[in-house]
Amino acid sequence: MIISRQSTILGIFLYSAYFTSSQSLPSSFPQVYPGEPSDFQVSSESLPNVTFPLTRSFAGNIPVQRAGHPNDTLFFWAFEKQNGSLTSNTSTEPWGIWLNGGPGSSSMAGMFFENGPMRINGDYSMSSNTNLSWNTVVDYIWIDQPVGVGFSTADEDGYVADENQLGLDFMGFLSNLVKVFPSLATRPLHLTGESYAGTYIPYILKTYFETPNPPVNIVKIAIGDGSIGTGTEFEELPAVTVLQTYPQLFNYDPVVFKYFEEQSHLCGYDVNLTYPQNGTIPSIGFVPGMADSASTSSSLLRSKNRTFRSRLLARLQKRSEVEDLRPQVKSAQFRKREERHQAWVQSKRDLTGRANGTIDPWYGCDLFDEFIDYAINFTFPWTLSQPDGGVFDVYNIPDALDPEVPIDATVFLNDNRTRAAIHAPTSKDWVLDFDFTFGSLGGNDPSPEYALILFSTAYLPNQIYRPMQFLTELASNGTEKGVGFVFFSGNDDSLISHRSTQVVIQNTTFGGIQGFTRKPATPWTDDEGNFAGIVHQERNFTYVLFKGAGHLVAAKAPITAKVFLQQFVIGTNTTGLVNGTNVVGGEDPILAEDVMPGSDPIFYGSSVTESSTVWPEATRAAWTSFIQTETASTAATSIPTSGAIRDVELLVLLLSRPPSRKAHINDGEAYGRYKVERLATGIDSAIGTKRESNSIIYNFKGSWAPLKASGDWEMVYFVVTEDSEEGGNR
């Protein structure tokens, strides 16, 4: 039987739809405890199952100062580096904040499963992580945000409307936090987080820069495996990189790899990174397949919002919720699986007999789902999960456990002894992932991240994602105000591969230059001298790639994560720093490759690791020989584009407003895959319409790519294919 991995979000949406149809949005409020200390100090001895010493900590809810919403608060839990360090009024030492993503994920997940002093194990026991906790480096605060997430509270009509409101709320919270801990107002703040915090943190920093007298002193941000770019860029574009990192996913089969390589090219995912980057990297479109029954617009939203909601809920949903939803979830999975089963049979999903040079009609450009489905159907040990509907850990590829080790803090945090000790609200139960982050079903983020270009043609995507519009602006402000940027990735993460982070960096201008000027290729090590990954630093930007870590870096590599924090976030380690024509620590040509190979073994079992599998040495050696030849040949040649995205010519008319403005498109310049030819000035011969003398007509010849015109120009374009002509405007 053929199996297709289908996320549990469909069942969860069904459940949530029923919930919202019968009840209003949840409303919650902070709890005022009798005799509650004004400084929020936690009674550690009252925490259940905590039998080891902890430094002093402080926890509770603090208002965000939003007018008309007194119950809108954020919950925090702060741990001192040493007793007295957080409450000292004279300290000038750095401090840190940690944020998880989601959207809607509680940062208590980070505390209890990644980088905090306590670790909740798979059997719900508690163990010490004090030696590796990030508060051993500096005072650290884990914060549930936005309002309503985790133990944070919100009025029924008080949820954030968008990311801009989120940024304002966070500044309001910080304004009140420094009233409790006054030294934090001037001490250097390092704002850190992972996953969807890659969207949160830039908006918070944007608000910080826009605030005349910000309440704190941010000196650095650090984003791990972050959703900084668009959904297509972080999930679909890196598919070939993920497969090359872990060829175990397709049994090291060169035929299968070449198929995905071709699909990646046809979808426009084979972005060429140069150092420095030669021109703006065009936005990446998304071509849906028959598996996407919704419109293209919905598909594009799905590739960002559904991705995070589904992957997170499928893997980290609290235990009781999973039990309640299991019948609905599984029925949805099985219905979809049967549909895909028929498709796989009809189109020979073993990839034999496939027509070359065309985008797969079923998956379209959803290469992420396609390679996961391939692994579940044809590759051991992922095939073991077929009876459960197909299980794949998008966060950590080598982990093929089914079911996975439970990640559940609900028992501990909802214990009344814990609530009282940390001054948590009693008006709600803590859940890892909140469904109504932005005040609507599913937590979809309505923020204006994308600028859309609309095409009325059968051959091009209906909508085009744009990268986050203000990242270069943030970088410019950061350079001016001395704020550093750190981006780190786990090499074993398939959801947001390091490739997408590199694309974002190369598409950002910082220090007056676009992207890094040299390819990251400098090794870094832990305190014992063990290879930990790759580091590169230029012009206040730092990029770090972790060996042996997935999406939740500190969960799988806690030792190197702490070293990373000490050296590259809080500290000033110069390894990988470009210094003129030299790089501190040198450059390893092997590490300069686009792919750092993953580990050999794949682990499997039921809730615990019971065994592992490693492919024969001859198989791995044959793959190494093949990929060396393949990467060399693909670097020198390209696969002809055909199928859903064809070669086109675009006649672009720029109408200046006012007439004195000059066009920001240059004759003879390449834009994406286009070559620009100036045709005429003043007369639009393509449509026979006379224009003002300040209008300019261009012809763009080549494979489809997004176009943009900056300045006060109206762009009118005409898409010309071999058998159609369509027009539109922006």
C-alpha positions as CSV (number, residue, x, y, z in Angstrom):
1,M,0.0,0.0,0.0
2,I,1.3,3.5,-0.9
3,I,1.4,6.0,2.0
4,S,1.5,9.8,1.9
5,R,2.4,11.8,4.9
6,Q,-0.4,14.2,5.8
7,S,-0.1,16.6,8.7
8,T,-2.6,16.5,11.5
9,I,-3.5,20.1,11.0
10,L,-6.5,19.1,8.9
11,G,-8.1,17.3,11.8
12,I,-7.1,20.1,14.2
13,F,-8.7,22.7,11.9
14,L,-11.9,20.6,11.9
15,Y,-11.9,20.5,15.7
16,S,-11.1,24.2,16.0
17,A,-13.8,25.2,13.5
18,Y,-16.3,23.3,15.7
19,F,-14.9,25.1,18.8
20,T,-15.2,28.6,17.3
21,S,-18.6,28.0,16.0
22,S,-20.0,27.2,19.4
23,Q,-17.8,29.5,21.6
24,S,-16.2,32.9,21.4
25,L,-12.5,33.5,21.5
26,P,-10.9,32.6,24.9
27,S,-10.5,35.4,27.4
28,S,-7.9,35.2,30.2
29,F,-6.5,37.3,32.9
30,P,-3.5,37.3,35.3
31,Q,-3.8,35.9,38.8
32,V,-3.2,38.1,41.8
33,Y,-1.8,35.8,44.5
34,P,-2.2,36.8,48.2
35,G,1.1,38.1,49.5
36,E,2.7,37.9,46.0
37,P,6.1,39.5,46.2
38,S,6.5,42.7,44.2
39,D,9.7,41.3,42.5
40,F,8.0,38.0,41.3
41,Q,10.5,35.8,43.0
42,V,9.8,32.1,42.5
43,S,9.6,29.6,45.4
44,S,11.9,27.0,43.9
45,E,11.4,24.5,46.7
46,S,7.7,24.4,45.9
47,L,8.2,23.2,42.3
48,P,7.1,19.6,42.0
49,N,9.8,17.0,41.1
50,V,12.6,19.6,41.1
51,T,15.2,17.9,43.4
52,F,18.3,19.8,42.4
53,P,19.4,23.4,43.2
54,L,18.5,26.3,41.0
55,T,19.7,29.9,40.9
56,R,17.1,32.4,41.9
57,S,14.3,32.9,39.4
58,F,11.4,35.3,38.9
59,A,8.1,34.7,37.1
60,G,4.7,36.1,36.5
61,N,2.6,38.3,34.2
62,I,3.4,41.8,33.2
63,P,1.0,44.1,31.3
64,V,1.9,45.2,27.7
65,Q,0.3,48.6,28.4
66,R,-2.2,48.5,25.6
67,A,-5.0,51.0,26.1
68,G,-8.3,49.4,26.9
69,H,-6.9,46.0,27.5
70,P,-5.7,45.7,31.1
71,N,-5.7,41.9,30.9
72,D,-3.3,41.8,28.0
73,T,-0.1,40.5,29.6
74,L,3.1,38.6,28.8
75,F,4.3,35.8,31.1
76,F,8.0,35.6,31.8
77,W,10.3,33.3,33.7
78,A,13.7,34.8,34.4
79,F,16.8,32.9,35.8
80,E,19.8,34.7,37.3
81,K,23.3,33.8,36.3
82,Q,24.1,34.0,40.0
83,N,22.1,35.0,43.0
84,G,21.6,38.7,43.0
85,S,22.8,39.4,39.4
86,L,19.3,40.2,38.1
87,T,18.2,42.4,40.9
88,S,21.4,44.4,41.2
89,N,20.8,48.1,40.5
90,T,24.5,48.6,39.5
91,S,25.1,45.7,37.1
92,T,26.3,46.5,33.6
93,E,26.5,42.8,32.5
94,P,24.7,41.6,29.4
95,W,21.4,39.8,29.6
96,G,19.3,37.7,27.2
97,I,15.7,37.0,26.1
98,W,14.5,33.8,24.5
99,L,11.5,33.5,22.2
100,N,10.0,30.4,20.6
101,G,7.9,30.8,17.4
102,G,4.9,28.9,16.2
103,P,3.2,31.3,15.6
104,G,1.6,30.7,19.0
105,S,4.3,28.5,20.6
106,S,5.2,29.0,24.3
107,S,8.8,29.9,25.1
108,M,8.5,27.4,27.9
109,A,9.2,24.8,25.2
110,G,12.6,26.4,24.9
111,M,13.1,26.4,28.6
112,F,12.2,22.8,29.3
113,F,13.4,21.1,26.1
114,E,16.3,23.2,24.9
115,N,18.3,25.8,26.8
116,G,16.8,26.2,30.3
117,P,18.0,24.9,33.6
118,M,15.3,22.2,33.9
119,R,14.7,19.3,31.4
120,I,11.4,17.5,31.3
121,N,12.1,14.0,30.0
122,G,10.0,11.7,27.7
123,D,8.7,9.8,30.8
124,Y,7.7,13.2,32.4
125,S,10.4,13.0,35.0
126,M,12.5,16.1,35.7
127,S,16.3,16.3,35.4
128,S,18.8,19.1,35.8
129,N,20.2,21.0,32.8
130,T,21.8,23.7,35.0
131,N,25.3,23.2,33.6
132,L,24.2,23.8,30.0
133,S,21.5,26.3,30.6
134,W,21.9,29.6,28.9
135,N,21.5,31.5,32.2
136,T,24.9,30.1,33.2
137,V,26.3,32.6,30.7
138,V,24.1,35.7,31.4
139,D,20.8,36.4,33.2
140,Y,18.2,34.9,30.8
141,I,14.5,35.5,30.5
142,W,12.1,33.2,28.6
143,I,8.9,35.0,27.5
144,D,5.5,33.7,26.3
145,Q,4.4,36.1,23.5
146,P,2.3,37.5,21.9
147,V,-0.6,38.0,24.3
148,G,-2.6,34.8,24.9
149,V,0.2,32.4,24.2
150,G,1.3,30.0,26.9
151,F,0.7,31.6,30.3
152,S,0.3,35.1,28.7
153,T,-3.2,36.4,28.9
154,A,-5.5,38.4,26.6
155,D,-9.0,39.8,26.6
156,E,-11.4,38.2,24.1
157,D,-10.9,41.2,21.8
158,G,-7.4,42.0,22.8
159,Y,-5.3,39.7,20.6
160,V,-2.6,41.2,18.3
161,A,-4.0,42.2,14.9
162,D,-0.6,41.8,13.2
163,E,3.2,41.8,13.8
164,N,3.3,45.6,14.2
165,Q,1.0,45.4,17.2
166,L,3.1,42.5,18.5
167,G,6.1,44.8,18.4
168,L,4.3,47.6,20.2
169,D,3.1,45.1,22.9
170,F,6.6,43.8,23.4
171,M,8.0,47.3,23.9
172,G,5.2,48.0,26.4
173,F,6.0,44.8,28.3
174,L,9.7,45.7,28.4
175,S,8.8,49.2,29.7
176,N,7.2,47.5,32.7
177,L,9.8,44.8,33.0
178,V,12.6,47.4,33.7
179,K,10.4,48.9,36.5
180,V,10.8,45.5,38.2
181,F,14.5,45.1,37.3
182,P,15.8,48.6,36.8
183,S,19.3,47.7,35.7
184,L,17.9,46.0,32.6
185,A,17.1,49.4,31.0
186,T,20.8,50.0,30.3
187,R,22.4,46.6,30.3
188,P,23.2,45.2,26.8
189,L,20.3,43.0,25.7
190,H,20.7,40.0,23.3
191,L,17.3,39.1,21.8
192,T,17.3,35.5,20.7
193,G,14.9,33.0,19.4
194,E,14.1,30.3,16.8
195,S,11.7,29.2,14.1
196,Y,8.8,31.7,13.7
197,A,10.7,34.0,16.0
198,G,12.5,34.7,12.7
199,T,9.4,36.8,12.0
200,Y,8.8,38.0,15.5
201,I,12.3,39.4,16.2
202,P,12.6,41.5,13.1
203,Y,9.3,43.2,13.8
204,I,10.3,43.7,17.4
205,L,13.6,45.2,16.3
206,K,11.7,47.4,13.8
207,T,9.5,48.7,16.6
208,Y,12.6,49.2,18.7
209,F,14.3,51.4,16.1
210,E,11.0,53.4,15.6
211,T,10.7,54.1,19.3
212,P,12.1,57.5,20.3
213,N,13.3,56.4,23.8
214,P,13.3,52.6,23.8
215,P,13.0,51.0,27.3
216,V,16.0,48.7,26.8
217,N,19.4,48.6,25.0
218,I,19.4,45.9,22.3
219,V,22.9,45.2,21.1
220,K,22.4,42.0,19.1
221,I,19.7,39.7,17.8
222,A,20.2,36.0,17.1
223,I,17.7,33.9,15.1
224,G,17.9,30.1,14.8
225,D,16.4,28.2,11.8
226,G,14.2,31.3,11.3
227,S,11.3,32.0,9.1
228,I,12.9,35.2,7.8
229,G,12.1,34.7,4.1
230,T,8.9,33.5,2.5
231,G,7.4,30.0,2.9
232,T,8.5,28.9,-0.5
233,E,12.0,30.1,0.2
234,F,12.5,28.3,3.5
235,E,10.6,25.1,2.8
236,E,10.6,24.4,-0.9
237,L,13.7,26.0,-2.3
238,P,16.2,24.0,-0.2
239,A,14.8,20.6,-1.1
240,V,17.8,19.5,-3.2
241,T,20.1,20.7,-0.4
242,V,18.2,18.6,2.1
243,L,18.4,15.6,-0.1
244,Q,22.1,16.0,-0.8
245,T,22.7,16.4,3.0
246,Y,20.7,13.2,3.7
247,P,20.7,10.9,0.6
248,Q,19.4,8.2,2.9
249,L,16.0,9.7,2.3
250,F,16.0,8.1,-1.2
251,N,18.3,5.2,-0.6
252,Y,21.3,7.0,-2.2
253,D,19.6,6.5,-5.6
254,P,21.1,8.8,-8.3
255,V,18.0,8.5,-10.5
256,V,15.7,9.8,-7.8
257,F,18.1,12.6,-6.9
258,K,18.4,13.7,-10.6
259,Y,14.6,13.7,-10.7
260,F,14.3,16.1,-7.7
261,E,17.2,18.1,-9.1
262,E,15.3,18.6,-12.4
263,Q,12.1,19.5,-10.6
264,S,13.9,22.0,-8.5
265,H,15.2,23.7,-11.6
266,L,11.8,23.7,-13.3
267,C,10.4,25.3,-10.3
268,G,13.1,28.0,-10.2
269,Y,14.6,26.9,-6.9
270,D,18.1,26.5,-8.2
271,V,19.2,30.0,-7.0
272,N,22.8,30.9,-7.7
273,L,24.5,32.4,-4.7
274,T,27.5,34.5,-5.4
275,Y,29.9,36.2,-3.0
276,P,29.2,39.1,-3.0
277,Q,25.8,38.6,-4.5
278,N,25.4,39.7,-8.0
279,G,22.1,41.5,-8.1
280,T,18.9,41.0,-6.1
281,I,17.8,37.4,-6.0
282,P,14.3,37.3,-7.6
283,S,11.3,36.2,-5.5
284,I,10.4,32.6,-5.9
285,G,7.0,31.7,-7.2
286,F,5.0,28.5,-6.2
287,V,3.4,26.2,-8.8
288,P,0.6,24.2,-7.1
289,G,-0.2,20.6,-8.2
290,M,-3.4,18.7,-8.1
291,A,-2.7,17.9,-4.4
292,D,-3.4,21.5,-3.6
293,S,-7.1,21.7,-4.1
294,A,-7.2,25.3,-3.0
295,S,-6.3,28.3,-5.2
296,T,-2.7,29.3,-5.8
297,S,-3.2,32.2,-3.3
298,S,-4.2,29.7,-0.6
299,S,-1.3,27.5,-1.5
300,L,1.1,30.4,-1.0
301,L,-0.3,31.1,2.4
302,R,-0.2,27.4,3.2
303,S,3.5,27.2,2.5
304,K,4.1,29.7,5.4
305,N,1.2,29.4,7.9
306,R,0.1,25.8,7.5
307,T,3.7,24.7,7.6
308,F,4.4,25.9,11.1
309,R,1.0,25.1,12.4
310,S,0.9,21.6,11.1
311,R,4.5,20.6,11.7
312,L,4.4,21.9,15.3
313,L,1.0,20.6,16.2
314,A,1.7,17.2,14.7
315,R,4.9,16.8,16.7
316,L,4.4,18.8,19.9
317,Q,0.7,18.8,20.7
318,K,-0.1,18.3,24.3
319,R,-1.0,14.8,25.3
320,S,-4.7,15.2,26.2
321,E,-5.4,17.2,23.1
322,V,-3.9,14.6,20.8
323,E,-6.0,11.9,22.5
324,D,-9.1,14.0,21.9
325,L,-8.3,14.7,18.3
326,R,-6.9,11.3,17.3
327,P,-10.1,9.9,15.6
328,Q,-10.6,13.1,13.5
329,V,-7.0,13.5,12.7
330,K,-6.5,9.9,11.6
331,S,-9.6,9.8,9.5
332,A,-8.4,12.9,7.7
333,Q,-5.0,11.4,7.2
334,F,-6.5,8.1,5.9
335,R,-8.8,9.9,3.5
336,K,-5.9,11.9,2.1
337,R,-3.6,8.9,2.1
338,E,-6.0,6.9,-0.1
339,E,-6.3,9.8,-2.6
340,R,-2.5,9.9,-2.9
341,H,-2.3,6.2,-3.0
342,Q,-4.3,6.2,-6.2
343,A,-2.2,9.0,-7.6
344,W,1.0,7.2,-6.8
345,V,-0.2,4.0,-8.5
346,Q,-1.5,5.8,-11.6
347,S,1.6,8.0,-12.1
348,K,4.2,5.3,-11.0
349,R,5.5,7.1,-8.0
350,D,8.6,4.9,-8.0
351,L,9.7,7.5,-10.6
352,T,10.0,5.0,-13.5
353,G,8.3,5.9,-16.7
354,R,8.0,9.5,-15.8
355,A,8.1,12.2,-18.6
356,N,11.2,14.3,-18.2
357,G,11.2,18.0,-18.4
358,T,7.8,18.7,-16.9
359,I,6.7,19.7,-13.4
360,D,5.0,16.8,-11.6
361,P,1.3,17.3,-12.1
362,W,0.3,16.0,-8.6
363,Y,2.8,17.7,-6.4
364,G,3.6,20.8,-8.5
365,C,6.5,22.5,-6.9
366,D,5.7,21.1,-3.4
367,L,9.1,19.3,-3.4
368,F,9.1,19.3,0.4
369,D,6.0,17.1,0.7
370,E,7.1,15.0,-2.3
371,F,10.5,13.9,-0.9
372,I,8.9,13.2,2.5
373,D,6.2,11.0,0.8
374,Y,8.9,9.2,-1.1
375,A,10.8,8.4,2.1
376,I,7.7,7.1,3.9
377,N,6.8,4.9,0.9
378,F,10.1,3.5,-0.2
379,T,12.9,4.1,2.3
380,F,13.6,2.1,5.5
381,P,13.2,3.0,8.4
382,W,10.6,5.6,7.5
383,T,8.5,2.9,5.9
384,L,7.9,1.5,9.4
385,S,5.6,4.4,10.1
386,Q,3.1,3.4,7.3
387,P,0.6,1.8,9.7
388,D,0.4,5.1,11.6
389,G,-0.3,7.1,8.4
390,G,3.3,8.1,7.8
391,V,5.6,9.8,10.3
392,F,8.5,12.1,9.5
393,D,10.4,14.4,11.8
394,V,10.8,17.5,9.8
395,Y,12.8,19.1,12.6
396,N,15.5,16.4,12.9
397,I,16.0,14.1,9.8
398,P,18.0,11.3,11.5
399,D,15.2,10.8,14.0
400,A,12.8,8.2,12.5
401,L,11.2,7.1,15.8
402,D,7.5,6.3,15.6
403,P,6.0,7.5,17.9
404,E,8.6,10.1,18.8
405,V,9.8,10.9,22.3
406,P,7.0,12.9,24.0
407,I,7.7,16.6,24.4
408,D,5.1,17.7,26.9
409,A,5.3,20.2,29.7
410,T,1.5,20.4,30.5
411,V,1.6,18.1,33.5
412,F,4.3,20.1,35.2
413,L,3.1,23.6,34.3
414,N,-0.6,23.0,35.0
415,D,0.2,21.5,38.4
416,N,-1.3,23.9,41.0
417,R,1.9,23.8,43.0
418,T,3.8,25.0,39.9
419,R,1.2,27.7,39.1
420,A,1.4,29.1,42.7
421,A,5.3,29.0,42.7
422,I,5.6,30.9,39.4
423,H,2.5,33.2,39.9
424,A,0.9,31.8,36.7
425,P,-2.7,32.6,35.8
426,T,-5.5,30.3,36.9
427,S,-7.9,31.6,34.3
428,K,-6.4,29.3,31.7
429,D,-4.4,26.1,31.2
430,W,-1.0,26.2,29.7
431,V,-0.7,24.7,26.2
432,L,2.4,24.5,24.1
433,D,0.7,25.9,21.0
434,F,-2.1,28.4,21.0
435,D,-4.7,28.3,18.2
436,F,-5.8,32.0,18.2
437,T,-2.5,33.9,18.2
438,F,-3.8,36.7,15.9
439,G,-7.4,36.5,17.1
440,S,-8.6,34.1,14.4
441,L,-8.8,30.4,13.7
442,G,-5.4,28.8,13.0
443,G,-3.2,31.6,14.2
444,N,-2.6,32.8,10.6
445,D,-0.3,35.9,10.5
446,P,-2.0,38.7,8.6
447,S,1.0,41.0,8.5
448,P,1.9,42.6,5.1
449,E,5.0,40.5,4.5
450,Y,4.4,40.0,0.8
451,A,4.1,42.3,-2.1
452,L,2.1,40.6,-4.9
453,I,2.5,40.7,-8.6
454,L,-0.6,39.3,-10.4
455,F,-0.4,37.5,-13.7
456,S,-3.4,36.4,-15.8
457,T,-1.7,33.6,-17.7
458,A,-1.9,29.9,-17.6
459,Y,1.8,29.5,-17.6
460,L,2.9,31.5,-14.6
461,P,2.0,31.4,-10.9
462,N,-0.9,33.6,-9.9
463,Q,1.0,35.2,-7.0
464,I,4.6,35.8,-6.2
465,Y,6.1,36.0,-2.7
466,R,8.4,38.9,-1.9
467,P,11.1,38.7,0.8
468,M,10.6,40.5,4.0
469,Q,10.5,44.1,2.9
470,F,12.5,45.8,5.7
471,L,15.4,43.5,6.4
472,T,17.9,45.6,4.6
473,E,16.5,48.7,6.4
474,L,16.9,46.9,9.7
475,A,20.5,46.0,8.8
476,S,21.2,49.7,7.9
477,N,19.8,50.8,11.3
478,G,21.8,48.1,13.0
479,T,25.0,49.3,11.4
480,E,24.2,52.8,12.5
481,K,23.2,51.9,16.0
482,G,25.7,49.1,16.6
483,V,23.2,46.2,16.7
484,G,24.6,42.9,15.5
485,F,22.8,40.2,13.6
486,V,23.4,36.5,14.1
487,F,21.7,33.7,12.0
488,F,22.3,30.1,13.0
489,S,21.0,26.8,11.6
490,G,21.0,23.1,12.4
491,N,22.3,21.0,9.6
492,D,19.7,18.3,10.2
493,D,16.7,20.6,9.9
494,S,14.5,19.9,6.8
495,L,11.8,22.4,7.6
496,I,14.0,25.5,7.4
497,S,17.2,24.4,5.9
498,H,20.4,26.5,6.3
499,R,20.2,27.1,2.5
500,S,17.2,29.4,3.0
501,T,19.0,31.3,5.7
502,Q,22.0,31.8,3.3
503,V,19.6,33.0,0.6
504,V,18.1,35.6,3.0
505,I,21.6,36.8,3.9
506,Q,22.8,37.1,0.3
507,N,19.6,39.0,-0.5
508,T,20.2,41.6,2.3
509,T,22.4,44.6,2.0
510,F,24.4,45.4,5.2
511,G,27.5,47.5,5.6
512,G,26.9,48.9,2.2
513,I,27.4,45.6,0.4
514,Q,24.8,42.9,-0.6
515,G,25.4,39.6,1.2
516,F,28.7,38.1,2.3
517,T,31.7,38.8,0.1
518,R,33.2,35.3,0.8
519,K,31.5,31.9,1.1
520,P,31.2,30.6,4.6
521,A,34.0,28.0,5.0
522,T,35.6,28.5,8.4
523,P,35.3,25.6,11.0
524,W,34.5,26.3,14.6
525,T,34.9,24.0,17.6
526,D,33.5,23.4,21.0
527,D,35.6,23.9,24.2
528,E,37.1,20.4,23.7
529,G,38.3,21.2,20.2
530,N,35.6,19.0,18.5
531,F,34.3,20.2,15.1
532,A,31.0,21.9,15.7
533,G,30.2,23.4,12.2
534,I,30.8,26.4,10.1
535,V,31.0,30.1,11.0
536,H,31.3,33.3,9.0
537,Q,31.3,36.9,10.1
538,E,31.3,40.1,8.0
539,R,30.2,43.7,8.7
540,N,28.3,42.9,11.9
541,F,26.5,39.8,10.4
542,T,27.3,36.3,11.7
543,Y,26.3,33.0,10.2
544,V,26.7,29.7,12.1
545,L,25.9,26.2,10.9
546,F,25.7,23.5,13.5
547,K,26.9,19.9,12.8
548,G,24.6,17.3,14.4
549,A,21.7,19.6,15.3
550,G,18.2,20.0,13.9
551,H,15.6,22.7,14.0
552,L,15.7,22.8,17.8
553,V,19.5,23.4,18.0
554,A,20.0,23.4,21.7
555,A,17.8,20.3,22.2
556,K,20.1,18.1,20.1
557,A,23.4,19.9,20.5
558,P,23.2,21.5,24.0
559,I,27.0,21.6,24.5
560,T,27.9,23.4,21.3
561,A,24.8,25.6,21.6
562,K,26.1,27.0,24.9
563,V,29.6,27.5,23.4
564,F,27.9,29.3,20.5
565,L,26.1,31.6,22.9
566,Q,29.3,32.3,24.8
567,Q,31.5,32.9,21.8
568,F,29.4,34.4,19.0
569,V,26.3,35.9,20.6
570,I,27.4,37.2,24.0
571,G,31.1,37.0,23.3
572,T,33.3,38.5,20.5
573,N,35.0,35.4,19.1
574,T,36.4,36.5,15.7
575,T,36.7,33.0,14.2
576,G,35.3,33.3,10.6
577,L,35.7,37.1,10.5
578,V,36.7,38.6,7.2
579,N,39.7,40.9,7.7
580,G,40.7,42.4,4.5
581,T,41.7,39.6,2.2
582,N,42.1,37.1,5.1
583,V,39.6,35.2,7.2
584,V,40.3,34.6,10.9
585,G,40.6,30.8,11.4
586,G,41.2,30.2,7.7
587,E,38.9,28.6,5.1
588,D,38.5,24.9,4.4
589,P,37.6,24.3,0.7
590,I,35.7,21.2,1.7
591,L,33.4,23.3,3.9
592,A,33.0,25.8,1.1
593,E,30.7,23.3,-0.7
594,D,27.0,24.1,-0.6
595,V,26.3,21.0,1.4
596,M,27.7,19.7,4.7
597,P,27.0,15.9,4.7
598,G,24.8,14.7,7.5
599,S,25.4,11.8,9.8
600,D,25.4,8.2,8.5
601,P,23.0,6.4,10.9
602,I,19.2,6.9,10.9
603,F,17.7,6.0,14.3
604,Y,14.4,4.3,14.8
605,G,12.2,2.8,17.5
606,S,9.0,3.3,19.4
607,S,9.2,6.4,21.7
608,V,12.9,5.5,22.4
609,T,15.8,4.8,20.2
610,E,15.9,1.0,19.7
611,S,18.2,0.7,16.8
612,S,19.8,2.5,13.8
613,T,20.6,1.7,10.2
614,V,23.6,2.6,8.1
615,W,23.8,1.9,4.4
616,P,26.6,-0.3,3.1
617,E,30.0,1.4,2.6
618,A,29.9,0.5,-1.1
619,T,26.6,2.3,-1.5
620,R,27.9,5.4,0.3
621,A,31.1,5.4,-1.7
622,A,29.2,5.1,-5.0
623,W,27.0,8.1,-4.0
624,T,30.1,10.2,-3.1
625,S,31.5,9.5,-6.5
626,F,28.2,10.3,-8.3
627,I,27.6,13.5,-6.4
628,Q,31.0,14.9,-7.0
629,T,30.5,14.5,-10.8
630,E,26.9,15.7,-10.6
631,T,27.6,18.9,-8.7
632,A,30.5,19.7,-11.0
633,S,28.4,19.2,-14.1
634,T,25.4,21.1,-12.9
635,A,27.6,24.0,-12.0
636,A,28.7,24.3,-15.6
637,T,25.4,23.5,-17.3
638,S,21.7,24.0,-16.7
639,I,18.7,22.0,-17.5
640,P,16.4,23.6,-20.2
641,T,13.3,25.2,-18.7
642,S,10.0,23.9,-20.0
643,G,6.6,22.8,-18.8
644,A,4.7,25.0,-16.4
645,I,7.2,27.8,-16.4
646,R,8.2,28.7,-20.0
647,D,10.6,31.0,-21.7
648,V,8.8,34.3,-22.1
649,E,9.3,37.8,-23.3
650,L,8.0,40.7,-21.3
651,L,7.5,44.2,-22.8
652,V,7.6,46.5,-19.8
653,L,6.5,50.1,-20.0
654,L,7.6,52.4,-17.2
655,L,5.5,55.6,-16.7
656,S,7.4,58.0,-14.5
657,R,5.6,60.0,-11.8
658,P,6.7,62.8,-11.8
659,P,8.1,63.0,-15.4
660,S,11.5,64.2,-14.2
661,R,12.2,60.8,-12.5
662,K,14.7,58.5,-14.2
663,A,14.0,54.8,-14.8
664,H,15.7,52.4,-12.3
665,I,16.2,49.8,-15.0
666,N,19.4,49.9,-17.0
667,D,19.9,49.0,-20.7
668,G,21.9,45.8,-21.1
669,E,21.5,44.7,-17.5
670,A,20.4,41.3,-16.4
671,Y,17.4,41.0,-14.1
672,G,17.0,37.4,-12.8
673,R,17.1,35.4,-16.1
674,Y,16.1,38.4,-18.2
675,K,18.3,40.5,-20.5
676,V,17.1,44.0,-20.8
677,E,16.7,45.7,-24.2
678,R,15.5,49.3,-24.5
679,L,13.0,49.4,-27.4
680,A,11.7,53.0,-27.5
681,T,10.9,56.1,-25.6
682,G,7.5,57.8,-25.7
683,I,5.6,55.4,-27.9
684,D,4.4,51.9,-26.8
685,S,4.6,50.0,-30.0
686,A,3.5,46.8,-28.4
687,I,0.0,48.0,-27.9
688,G,-0.1,51.0,-30.3
689,T,-0.8,53.6,-27.6
690,K,0.9,56.9,-27.5
691,R,2.5,57.7,-24.1
692,E,4.1,60.8,-22.6
693,S,7.7,61.4,-23.6
694,N,9.0,60.4,-20.2
695,S,7.8,56.8,-20.6
696,I,10.3,54.1,-21.5
697,I,9.7,50.7,-23.1
698,Y,11.9,47.6,-22.4
699,N,12.0,44.1,-23.7
700,F,12.9,41.4,-21.2
701,K,13.9,38.2,-22.9
702,G,14.6,34.9,-21.1
703,S,13.1,32.5,-18.5
704,W,10.4,33.9,-16.2
705,A,11.6,35.8,-13.2
706,P,10.0,38.6,-11.1
707,L,10.6,42.2,-12.1
708,K,10.6,45.3,-10.0
709,A,10.9,49.0,-10.6
710,S,11.9,51.3,-7.8
711,G,11.1,55.0,-7.5
712,D,7.9,56.7,-8.5
713,W,7.2,54.5,-11.6
714,E,4.2,52.7,-12.7
715,M,5.1,49.4,-14.4
716,V,2.9,48.0,-17.1
717,Y,4.0,44.7,-18.5
718,F,2.9,42.2,-21.2
719,V,3.7,38.6,-20.9
720,V,4.4,37.0,-24.3
721,T,4.6,33.2,-24.6
722,E,4.8,31.1,-27.8
723,D,1.0,31.0,-28.0
724,S,-0.5,33.7,-25.8
725,E,-0.2,37.3,-24.8
726,E,-1.4,38.7,-21.5
727,G,-1.1,42.1,-19.9
728,G,-1.4,43.6,-16.5
729,N,-0.1,46.3,-14.3
730,R,1.4,47.0,-11.0
